Amino acid sequence: MFTRWGDAAYRWRRVVPVVVIAVIALLYLLVGTKLDDRMSSEGWDDPNSESTRAAQIEQEVFGRDASGDVIVLVTRDSPETDLTSEPVRTTVTQQLNAIAAAQPDAVRQIFSYFDSQQAQLITEDGSAAFATISLNGVEDEVLKNYRKIEDLLHAIEVPGATVEIAGATAISGALDTGMSNDIARAEVIGLPAVALLLLLVFGSVVAAGMPLLVGVLSILGSMGVLSLLAELTLVNTFAQSVVTLLGLGLAIDYGLFMVSRFREELAEGQDVRTAVRNTTASAGKTVVFSALMVAVALSSLLLFPQAFLKSVAYGAISAVGLAALLSVIVLPSVFALLGHNIDKWTLFRRGRSREATVNSWWGRVPEFAMRHAKVLTVGLVGVLIALTIPLGGVKFGGINETFLPPDDATRVAQGHFDEKFPTLRTDPVKLVIDEDDGGSSVVGEVYRQANEIDGLTAPFQVSQPTEDGVTVLSAGIADRNDNARIVSALRDIDVDGATVLVAGTPAMEVESIDALFDKLPWMLLYIIVATFILLSLVFGSVILPAKAVIMNLLGTGATLGILTLIFVDGFGADLFNFSPGPLMSPVLVLIVAIIYGLSTDYEVFLVSRMVEARAHGATTKEAIRFGTATTGGIITAAAAIMIVVCGAFGFSSIVMMKYIAFGMIAALLIDATVIRMLLVPAMMALLREDCWWAPRWVTRISEKIGHNERLAPAGAPLGAPTGSHEFPRTGTGPVTDDRPIPFAELMERINRQDRPGR
C-alpha cells in the first residue's frame, strides 16, 4: 500500500506539492483568518451537571448574574486622600459614566460607592472603595463586551489613589490574552530555534527546510481546520494553544523522520526513485501509524462531558492527522524533485552508513543495556515508580486568578479586593431554590440550614428575590480548599416543598473533579486496549504491545509525579514565576492523553525498525541493537525539537499551559533517554524470542495493512514487485548491481568489529 503511494508520489512529483500547498493556503485565507472571531472562552463545565441546570434556571428567570463581571477598586495612596470626599466621588463617577456612555451596548449597569455611598462598598477605615460594572450579553458576548471597555477602564485615574481592575470577566480576559500570546511566542521564538536545531541535525540547509515546510503548512492548515470546527461546535480558546503545540511539534518530528530515512536510502546507494519508494514504504508507514496512535490517545478526551476537552480532542486530532498526511503526501514528491539536492548547501556532513551507525555510540548503548538487562530493568523501573510517588499528593481545583503569574496586574487586583472585602466574592456558591408550593417558609428553612455550615465568608443572602417560585441565595467560601466539603453539605439540604440545586463556580469545580474520577478509569482502559490492538497490527506481535503499554504507563506515572512535585508542591515556583496550588482536573486528563500518545509515538518509530530488521533475518539481539542504533539519534533529535517547541510554551503566563509544556518536556526526556535507549532494549533482551510471538490471525492481518512491506531494490521500475528479505547494500558509493547485501552479513561485519583484537 505505502509502496504504491511512493510510486505515485514519484510519478506526480510536480503536481502533488503544488496542489496540496494551494489547498492549505486557500483553507487558511478563506477560513483560518477568521479563527479568532470564532473561538470561545466557555466549555469548562459539565453540561449535564447540577450546577449547569441551576445556572440555566437562574438565567431563564432572572437573566445572567453579572454582579461580579468587573470590579473597579480604588485604594488611597496615603491617609491624606479621602475617598468619601466630593471631589474624589465626582471624579470617579464621571469617568465611570463616560465609559457607560461610550459603550452603551457593552455596559448593562454600574453600581458604585462613589455614586450611592453604600457602606458595604467601602472599607471600615475608608482606605478602599469599589464599583461593580455589569456587562451585557451571555457566554462569549460578555468577554467581547469587556474588550470594548478594557482600555477605558485602565485609563481611569484618581489623584492620590491607585485604581485596579478585578472581577470574573477581567480574569477571563487576562487568561485569554495569555493564551493568545503563547501562539505568537511559539511562532516568533519556536520556529527560528527549531530551524537552527534542524540545521545542526542535518548539516544541510535544504534538508533542514523540509520538516519546517511541513511544520508551517501544518500550522496554517490546523488554523483552517480549527476554524471550521468552531463553526460546527464550541472550540475553547485554550484549544488553539494545544493544537499549535502538538501540530507544530509532531509535524516537524514526522518531517525529520522522513528526511532522515530518505537520506539514509541515498547514502546506501539507492537511486532517487527507489529511495522515495522505500522511504514512503518504511518511514511513511510508521508516520501514519504513529499519528494514529496519538489520535487514539487524544480521542479518549471525548469520553468526558466538558466541551473544553472535546474541542481540544477535535482540534488536536485534526492537527496530528494533518501533520502525518502532509509528511506522507507532500514530502515524498518534494524528495523526488530534489533528489541528491536534499544535501544542497551543506555546511557540514552528518550522514553515515547503517554499518557505521550500528557500530557507533548509538549501538553500544543498547548493547550495554542487553548485557545488564536484569539490573537495569529492576533499577530503572524502581526509579520510575519512585518518581510517581509524589502523584499521591495531587490536589484539584478550578480555573481562577491563581493561574495567572503572581505579579499579573489583574491577579494582584483580585487579591487586593478579596483582602479588603473578605465577606464578598466574585465567584460565590449559590443555592437555586425552586419552590413547589410557593410558601415563603420554604426559603426560610433552606436559609437556616445553609447558614449552619461553617467556612463561609458571610451568611447566605438573597441575591435574586423570589420570582416565578424561584429564589437564589449566594455566599462566598472563605477557603477554596473547602469547596468540596461545603458543596457536599449544601447538596444534603432537604426541605419539603422545594427543589434545592447547588450552583456557582465552586460547585462547577467540584463537579468537574467528580467527572474526572468517574471517567478516568474508562479513559485509561480505552487507551490501553485501543493502543494494544493497533500496536499488535503494526508490529505483528502481541508481546511487544504489552511491553509498550507497560513502558507508557511507567513513563506517564513518572511524568505526573514530577508535575505534582513542581505545580502542587511548588518546587521551582519562584524560578518559573507561578503559584503552586491545585490543578484543574480537565488539564490533568489532557496531559495524560498527550504524554501517553507521545510515548506511543516514539515506541512505534523505535520498535518498527526492530521489526523491520527481524523480518530481514536478524536475531532478537541484532534487531534490538539495529533498531535502537538507527533510530536513537533521530528520536533524540525529534525529542529535542519537540522540547524546543514546548519550551516556547513553557514561558506562558498561564499555569495550565506551563503544566502541559513542562509535562511534555519531562515525558520526552524520560522517554527518549531512560525508556527508549535503556529500558526497552533491556526488557526485550529478557523476553528474547518471545518478543515476536503473535497468533497467526494477528500476523495475517498485520501483513495485509503493510507490516513487513518489502523494500524495493535499486533500479526497480515503478510498480514492480518489491525486493527480498534483505537489507540494501551498505556503503555510500554508487550501486553497481541489484544484489543487496544480506542483513546477516551486515550484522556479522558489526559483530566482528566488536570482538577483541579487531
Secondary structure, DSSP 8 states (H G I E B T S, - for coil): -HHHHHHHHHHTTTTHHHHHHHHHHHHHHHTGGGHHHH-BS---S-TTSHHHHHHHHHHHHH----TTSEEEEEEESSTT--TTSHHHHHHHHHHHHHHHHH-TTTEEEEEEHHHH--GGGB-TTSSEEEEEEEE-SSTHHHHHHHHHHHHHHHT---TTEEEEEESHHHHHHHHHHHHHHHHHHIIIIIHHHHHHHHHHHHSBHHHHHHHHHHHHHHHHHHHHHHHHHHHHS--BHHHHHHHHHHHHHHHHHHHHHHHHHHHHHHHTT--HHHHHHHHIIIIIHHHHHHHHHHHHHHHGGGGS--HHHHHHHHHHHHHHHHHHHHHHHHHHHHHHHHGGGGGTTBSS-----HHHHHTSHHHHHHHHHHHTHHHHHHHHHHHHHHHHGGGGG--EE--SGGGS-TT-HHHHHHHHHHHHSTT--SS-EEEEEEESS--HHHHHHHHHHHTTSSSBSS--EEEEEEETTEEEEEE-BS-GGGHHHHHHHHHT---TTEEEEEEEHHHHHHHHHHHHHHHHHHHHHHHHHHHHHHHHHHHT-SHHHHHHHHHHHHHHHHHHHHHIIIIIT-TTHHHHT-----EEHHHHHHHHHHHHHHHHHHHHHHHHHHHHHHHTT--HHHHHHHHHHHHHHHHHHHHHHHHHHHHHHHT-SSHHHHHHHHHHHHHHHIIIIIIIIIIHHHHHHHHGGGGG---HHHHHHHHHTTTT-----TT--TT-----SS----SSS---SS----HHHHHHHHHHHHSTT-
